[in-house]
Structure formats: C-alpha cells, structure tokens
Amino acid sequence: MEIVTNSRFNTTLSPTARKEPIGSPVPDFGSVTTDHMFIAEYAEGQWVNARIQPYQNLAMSPSSSVFHYGQAIFEGIKAYKQKDGSVKIFRPEKNWERFNTSAARLSMPDVPRDLFLDSITELVKIENLWVPDEEGSSLYIRPFMIATEELLRVKPSDRFLFMVVLSPSASYYSKPLNILVSDHYSRAAVGGTGFAKAAGNYARAMIGQTEARNQGYDQMLWMEVPDYQYIQESGTMNAFFAIGDKLITPELDGCILDGVTRDSVIQLVRHMGYTVEERKISIGEVEEAYKNGTLKDAFGTGTAASIAPFEKVTNRGFDMILPPVAERPFSPILKDKLDKIKTGEAPDIFNWMVDV
C-alpha cells in the first residue's frame, strides 16, 4: 500500500482505489462508500492516532458502550463539483459547531475545529475522483463519533472514535412528498435531545416513518407533545410553510435541529427581501391558511434532501393539496439559487463554500 507524506495525517492509500472519475448513473443516496476513511481515537482526555486508511470494517468489543447506551452522534455535509472542475464543500464549519453541540448534550468530548475540518478536506481531496458532476448529485460526507469504552455499567464512556466516511450520491428525492401528520408518535420533547444530531433521535422516529410509508406517505410530520398541535420537523428535515407573502418555520426551542440548510434558506429569503418568521406554527394555522387560499408553499430542508417540496399534507383525514411546484413562490426559486451557489454557477455572496 502507498504511504502519503504530504498530508497532515498518517495516510495509507488503497491499492484498489478508483483511478477514473465516477460517471453516470450516480448511486442512490448512501448506498456506496468511497475507498478511504478517516479515523481518530479519544483516550485519556485527548485525540490520538489520527489517520486516513482504506475503507474497512471495525473490530469492536461487544461490550462497547455505543451498543448498549447509545452515545453516538453524526453530521451530514456535501462536497460539490464546480463548473471549473474544482471541488468545494458547503458550510462545514457550521456542521462542526453543531457536532460539538450534540457532543456536549451526550456527554461526549469536543472535536477540535482543525481536526474536524482538516479530516474532511484531506479525505475529500484524496477521494476527488468520487465527486460526481451529474446534475443534483454530490459527495456526501458523514462525520460521526461513537463511544467505545468496554463497560456494561451505565456511565459516560471515556473512550471514543471519531470517523469520516464518504458516499457519492444522487438526489435524495425525485418528486414532491406526501406528508402524514403524526397524532400519536413523537420525535422530541423539551429537555430532550431534539436539537442534537444524535443517532437515538432517528431510532425513535423509525416506527413513525414506517407507519407513514405503510399508508402511502413519504414522511411523518412530527408534532409537539402532548397535544399534537404545533409542528416540529418533517421526517428528517426542517419544515417551512409559506402563508401569504411570509415564510414560517418552527423556532429553535430545543426540540428542533438547527439545520444548516434551514439557516441557509432563512438567509437567502431575507436577502431576497421577504419576511421569515421563526416561531411556533400549529397545524390548525396551516389548515386555516389552506382553506382561505393563503397557503402558497410548503417544503422540507436538509443536507440530504436540500429542498423537498410537499405535494400533500394530511392531518386526521383532511388532505391539503399544494399548488404545482413551478407555481410556488419559494421552494423552486430557493432550490435553484442554492444549487447554483453550491456548484459555482452563482456568486457565493455568503462565503459558504470551502475550497478542497
């Protein structure tokens, strides 16, 4: 195996690594991983043995804390092929900030800024042939941390792995989504971990997602408990509703993930001269707007999905059918603007893109 010396990290290259640029069709989201991964170990209060190596399975004790007590967090970031052939990453520093917010909530150590950002950029640089240039595609970046102390007693782990893996991915959704409003499952509650990108949040949401899909819907719209009146998130995305000429999204109340795409949309909309309200919004308010003709748009935002328009929202048997996407005032315009910034077709006025 080839050893790379011009990297910040100890780097071993796979002899079977890709030699040609990835072509079409780009694999479905998350279904294929690249040739290499990053890994660092936390022990005795510090990060050690940081390295890039061929992608491979892990050898872990069955007693590792993550298997029993769920100390696991992750992030989702994307790298994009630019029109000039270079590669840039969308807002990774924002993900680093959120990663450490999640870590603090789960009694896990901070990952230093340089370790987080350099591990991503170095790995993407090595895997540049995996960055697709097909429209709507990207190289998905998954940093994550898991607890590895070998102990069955309940306590915060003293040992962890921080890792980064990559996956070339096509668009997450190919059509507008049908959304079912939850009336008995919950994703998050005040005082919990809703604001953290913790693996357990997604585990508890699986049954709701399964039920929605079994009824012919794409996602569950999560509601605030115990009354199921106020909207939280849509599946794994932040939710937006355009009522009149205003765009409304649930406020960050500790139950809502501080989405990077959510923040980007808010900045873009305000730059366009429109009002964005971050506040509680009830499903009753959405229904009333639908009935009086002022519900103009509804969509979800997230790193994987980017901007995903809703086609239908169903609450206790009442269907709200949204206008055709092309006629909407926000979602198609915002998707186009974001996509062009990410691929270098439009000026990066917010300085979101980071060179590899």
C-alpha positions in Angstrom: 0.0 0.0 0.0 1.2 3.5 -0.8 2.0 5.9 2.1 1.2 9.6 1.5 3.6 12.0 3.2 2.1 15.4 2.1 -0.9 15.1 4.3 -1.4 16.3 7.9 -2.4 12.8 8.9 -0.8 9.4 8.5 -2.3 8.3 5.3 -2.3 4.9 3.7 -3.8 4.5 0.2 -5.7 1.5 -1.0 -4.0 -0.3 -4.0 -7.5 -0.8 -5.5 -8.6 2.9 -5.2 -10.6 4.4 -8.0 -8.4 5.5 -11.0 -11.1 7.2 -13.1 -13.8 9.8 -12.3 -17.1 8.4 -11.3 -19.6 8.5 -14.1 -23.4 8.1 -14.5 -25.6 6.9 -13.1 -24.6 8.2 -9.7 -25.5 5.6 -6.9 -28.6 6.1 -4.8 -28.0 8.2 -1.6 -25.7 6.5 0.8 -25.6 3.1 -1.0 -21.9 3.2 -1.9 -18.8 4.3 0.0 -15.5 5.5 -1.3 -12.1 3.8 -1.0 -10.8 5.5 2.2 -12.0 6.7 5.6 -10.7 8.9 8.4 -10.4 7.7 12.0 -9.1 9.2 15.2 -9.2 7.8 18.8 -10.0 9.5 22.0 -8.3 8.2 25.2 -7.0 9.7 28.4 -8.5 13.1 27.5 -7.0 13.6 24.1 -7.4 12.8 20.4 -4.7 10.5 19.1 -3.7 8.2 16.2 -5.5 10.3 13.6 -5.2 8.7 10.2 -6.6 8.1 6.7 -6.7 4.5 5.7 -8.5 2.2 3.2 -12.2 1.8 4.0 -12.6 -1.3 6.2 -14.7 -2.9 8.9 -14.1 -2.1 12.6 -13.2 -4.6 15.2 -15.0 -3.7 18.4 -15.9 -5.4 21.7 -19.5 -6.5 22.2 -19.3 -4.5 25.4 -18.6 -1.2 23.7 -20.8 1.5 25.3 -22.3 2.6 22.0 -24.1 -0.8 21.6 -25.8 -0.5 24.9 -26.3 3.1 25.9 -26.4 4.9 22.5 -23.6 7.5 22.8 -23.5 8.2 19.0 -23.7 11.4 17.0 -23.2 12.3 13.4 -23.3 15.1 10.8 -24.2 15.4 7.1 -22.2 17.6 4.8 -21.8 17.7 1.0 -19.0 18.4 -1.5 -19.8 19.6 -5.0 -18.0 19.6 -8.3 -17.7 23.1 -9.6 -18.1 24.2 -13.2 -14.3 24.8 -13.4 -13.7 21.2 -12.3 -12.6 22.0 -8.7 -14.3 20.7 -5.6 -15.9 22.8 -2.8 -17.6 21.9 0.5 -20.8 23.5 1.6 -20.6 25.2 5.1 -18.6 22.6 7.0 -17.8 25.0 9.9 -21.5 25.2 10.7 -21.6 21.4 10.9 -18.5 21.4 13.2 -20.3 23.8 15.6 -23.4 21.6 15.7 -21.4 18.5 16.1 -19.9 19.8 19.3 -23.3 21.0 20.5 -24.5 17.4 20.0 -21.4 16.0 21.7 -21.9 18.2 24.8 -25.5 17.0 25.1 -24.5 13.4 25.1 -21.5 13.8 27.5 -19.0 13.3 24.6 -15.8 15.2 24.0 -15.4 18.1 21.7 -13.7 17.5 18.4 -11.2 20.4 17.7 -12.0 22.6 14.8 -8.8 21.8 12.9 -9.3 18.1 13.4 -12.9 18.2 12.2 -12.3 20.4 9.1 -8.9 19.1 8.1 -10.1 15.5 8.3 -12.9 16.3 5.9 -10.9 18.3 3.4 -8.0 15.9 3.3 -10.3 12.9 2.8 -12.3 14.7 0.1 -9.0 15.7 -1.6 -7.9 12.1 -1.7 -11.3 10.9 -3.0 -11.8 13.7 -5.6 -12.4 11.2 -8.4 -15.5 10.2 -6.4 -17.1 13.6 -6.6 -19.9 13.3 -9.3 -20.8 16.1 -11.7 -24.3 14.8 -12.7 -27.0 17.4 -12.0 -28.3 17.2 -8.5 -25.5 14.9 -7.3 -22.8 15.4 -4.7 -20.3 13.7 -2.5 -22.0 13.1 0.8 -19.7 13.5 3.9 -20.6 11.6 7.1 -18.5 12.6 10.2 -19.6 10.6 13.3 -18.5 9.8 16.8 -19.2 6.7 18.9 -18.4 5.5 22.4 -16.0 2.6 22.6 -15.3 2.0 26.3 -15.7 -1.7 27.1 -18.0 -1.5 30.1 -21.5 -2.7 30.8 -22.1 -0.4 33.7 -24.1 2.7 32.9 -21.8 5.8 32.7 -20.5 8.2 30.1 -17.8 6.5 28.1 -14.1 7.5 28.5 -13.1 6.3 25.0 -14.4 7.3 21.6 -13.8 7.0 17.9 -14.3 10.0 15.5 -14.6 8.9 11.9 -15.4 10.3 8.5 -16.8 8.3 5.5 -17.9 9.5 2.1 -20.6 8.4 -0.3 -21.3 9.7 -3.9 -25.0 10.3 -4.0 -27.7 11.2 -6.5 -30.7 13.4 -5.5 -32.4 12.2 -2.3 -36.0 12.8 -3.6 -37.1 12.7 -7.2 -40.6 14.0 -6.7 -42.7 16.2 -4.3 -43.5 14.5 -1.0 -46.8 13.3 0.6 -46.7 14.1 4.3 -48.8 12.5 7.1 -49.2 14.5 10.4 -48.4 12.5 13.5 -51.1 12.1 16.1 -49.5 9.6 18.5 -45.8 9.3 17.9 -43.3 11.9 19.0 -39.8 12.7 17.8 -38.6 15.1 20.6 -39.7 16.9 23.8 -38.4 19.9 25.7 -35.4 18.9 27.8 -34.5 16.0 25.5 -32.1 15.7 22.6 -34.2 17.0 19.7 -31.7 19.8 18.9 -28.8 17.3 18.8 -27.9 15.1 15.8 -28.0 12.0 17.9 -28.4 8.5 16.5 -31.1 7.8 19.0 -33.4 10.6 17.7 -33.5 8.7 14.4 -34.1 5.4 16.0 -37.1 6.6 17.9 -38.5 8.0 14.6 -38.3 4.8 12.6 -41.7 3.4 13.6 -43.5 6.7 12.7 -41.7 6.7 9.3 -42.6 3.1 8.7 -46.3 3.7 9.6 -46.4 6.8 7.2 -44.9 4.8 4.4 -47.3 1.9 5.0 -50.1 4.3 4.5 -48.7 5.6 1.2 -46.9 8.7 2.6 -43.2 9.7 2.2 -42.7 11.2 5.7 -44.2 11.9 9.0 -44.8 15.5 10.2 -43.7 15.4 13.8 -45.8 17.4 16.3 -45.2 18.8 19.8 -46.4 16.6 22.6 -48.7 16.1 24.4 -51.3 18.0 22.3 -50.0 17.3 18.8 -50.9 20.8 17.7 -47.6 22.6 17.0 -45.3 21.5 14.2 -41.7 20.4 14.9 -40.0 18.7 11.9 -40.9 16.7 8.8 -39.3 13.3 8.9 -35.5 14.1 9.0 -36.0 17.7 7.7 -36.8 21.1 9.0 -40.3 22.3 7.8 -41.3 25.6 6.1 -44.7 26.9 5.2 -45.5 30.0 3.1 -48.6 31.8 4.2 -49.4 34.9 2.2 -46.0 36.5 1.5 -44.3 35.3 4.6 -42.2 32.1 5.2 -42.7 30.5 8.6 -40.6 27.8 10.2 -40.7 26.4 13.8 -38.4 28.2 16.2 -35.3 26.5 17.7 -36.9 25.6 21.0 -34.6 22.7 22.0 -36.8 20.2 20.1 -35.7 21.4 16.6 -32.5 20.6 14.8 -30.5 23.8 13.9 -30.4 22.7 10.2 -27.6 24.1 8.0 -29.9 24.2 5.0 -32.6 25.7 7.2 -30.2 28.5 8.2 -29.2 28.9 4.5 -32.8 29.2 3.4 -33.5 31.8 6.0 -30.6 33.9 5.0 -31.4 33.6 1.3 -35.1 34.5 1.8 -34.3 37.6 3.8 -31.7 38.6 1.3 -34.4 38.4 -1.4 -36.4 40.9 0.7 -39.1 38.6 2.1 -40.1 38.1 5.7 -39.1 34.9 7.6 -40.8 34.2 10.9 -39.2 31.7 13.3 -42.0 30.8 15.7 -44.5 28.3 16.8 -46.8 27.3 14.0 -49.8 25.0 14.5 -51.3 22.5 12.1 -54.5 24.4 12.7 -53.0 27.6 11.3 -51.8 25.7 8.3 -55.2 24.2 7.7 -56.9 27.6 8.0 -54.4 29.1 5.5 -55.2 26.3 3.1 -58.9 26.8 3.4 -58.7 30.5 2.8 -56.3 30.2 -0.1 -53.2 31.8 1.5 -51.1 28.6 1.9 -48.8 29.1 -1.1 -45.9 26.7 -0.4 -44.7 24.0 2.0 -41.4 22.2 1.9 -38.7 20.5 4.0 -35.0 21.3 4.1 -31.9 19.2 5.0 -28.4 18.3 3.8 -29.5 15.1 2.2 -32.7 16.4 0.6 -31.7 20.0 0.0 -35.2 21.5 -0.6 -38.0 19.0 -0.9 -41.5 20.4 -1.8 -44.6 18.9 -0.2 -47.3 17.8 -2.6 -49.9 16.9 0.1 -50.2 17.2 3.8 -52.8 15.0 5.6 -54.0 15.7 9.1 -56.5 13.3 10.6 -58.0 12.5 7.2 -58.0 16.1 5.9 -55.9 16.5 2.7 -54.1 19.7 1.9 -53.0 19.7 -1.7 -50.3 22.2 -2.5 -50.0 24.1 -5.8 -47.8 22.7 -8.6 -44.2 23.3 -7.7 -43.4 25.5 -10.7 -46.1 28.0 -9.5 -44.8 28.3 -5.9 -43.1 31.5 -4.6 -40.3 29.9 -2.6 -39.3 26.3 -3.0 -38.3 26.2 -6.7 -36.5 29.5 -6.6 -34.6 28.7 -3.4 -33.6 25.3 -4.7 -32.3 26.9 -7.9 -30.4 29.6 -6.0 -28.8 27.2 -3.5 -27.8 24.7 -6.3 -26.1 27.4 -8.3 -24.2 28.7 -5.3 -23.1 25.1 -4.4 -21.8 24.4 -8.0 -20.2 27.8 -8.6 -22.8 28.9 -11.2 -23.8 31.9 -9.0 -21.7 34.2 -6.8 -21.1 32.8 -3.3 -22.3 36.0 -1.6 -22.5 34.5 1.9 -19.0 32.9 1.7 -20.5 29.4 2.3 -18.2 27.3 0.0 -14.9 26.0 1.3 -12.1 25.0 -1.1 -10.6 21.5 -1.1 
